[in-house]
């Protein structure tokens, strides 16, 4: 997996930490809003979509059309992901849980990445 894809997967997990109303997530598992939904990341390299199939697995659909199976878990207030043979990456602890309808922009050395959580499988 490319370094950029690895970063995009981590960004997807990090995306949940931005601009999400606390009232929506008070006391809930920070990963509960991802199950059955897609995180879409659009940046200089194209659009990557990550579908959280259930409470354990995800599918990454890259700009070149490849699909890769991965795993995710909640560790305290962090979301940890592992795709392919790459080591697990975890977000910083989150206050709020991501939910469908959330979106924002994350600054990156490679260029800004727009992210959005959409309902259902987006590919």
N, C-alpha and C positions, 0 to 999 in steps of 0.2 A: 504494500500500500504506500502511496506517495506521502511525503511529508505534508503536503498541502491537504490531502484527504484526511490524514490523521488530525491535522489542526482543525479542519471543518467539523469533524466528529466531536472534537473537544469543544469547539465553539457552540455546537448544537446543545451540548449539555450546559455550557456557560450561559447560553442565551436565556435560559430560564431565570437568571438572576436579575434581569433588567426590566424595569417598567411594568411590573405585575402587581396589581392591587393586593395589599395584604389581607383585606377582608375576604378575598376569594379563597385564601389558603390557610387561614388561621388554624393551626393544630393539625393539618392534614399532611400525609405523606408527600414529600416534595416530588415524587414521581407519579403520583396517582393521576394527574391530568394528562400524562403522556400516553398512557395505555390506549391503544386503538387510534392514535392520532399521529400526524406527521409533522416533523420539524423541517422546514424548508430554508435552506441557506443559499443566498445568491451573492456572489462576489466576482472578482476579476476572472476566476477560473471557470465560471459557469454556475449552475445550480445543482446542489446536492440535496437529496431528500432522505430523511431518516424516519422510517415507520417503526413505531414501537408496538410490536405485534401483541405482546402480553407483558406480564410483570417481570419477564426474564430475557426475552429475545427482541432483536431489532433487525431491520434490513436497511442497508445503506444503498441508495441508488445514485451513482455518480454521474457527472456531466457527460462522460463517455458512454453511458448506457449500462455500465456494469452494475451488478447487484451483488452485495457481499453480506453474509450473515454476521451478526454480532450479538453481544450479550450486554445487558445492563442491569444495574442494581442500585438500590438506595442504600447509602451508608451514612446513617445519622441524618444530617441535613444536606448531604451531597449526593449527586448523581454520578455514578461511575460507569464507564463504557469500555468495552473491549471489542475490537473488530479484527477479524482474521487472527493472525498470530501475533499482533502487536500487544504490548503490555497494556494493562488497564490504566485509564485516565480518569481522574475524579475532579469534579468542580470544587470550587471553594464552597463552604457551607452557605446554603440559601435560607433566606427568611421566608420567601413565598414560593408556592408551587406553580409551575407553568400550566396554563390551560389553553384550549383552543381559542383563537381570537387574539392572543398576545402577539406582539411583533415589536421590532426595534432595529437598531443598527449598532453593530459592534465595530469599533476602530481596530484595524489590523495593519501590521507592517506591509502586507501584500495588497492593501486597499480595504475600504469599508465592506463589511458583510452585512447584508440585510437578512433578518431572520423572521420567521413567522411560524406559529403553531396553528395547524389547520386540522379540522375535524376529519377523521377517517383516514383511509389510505390514499395518499396523494400521487400514486403512480401505479 
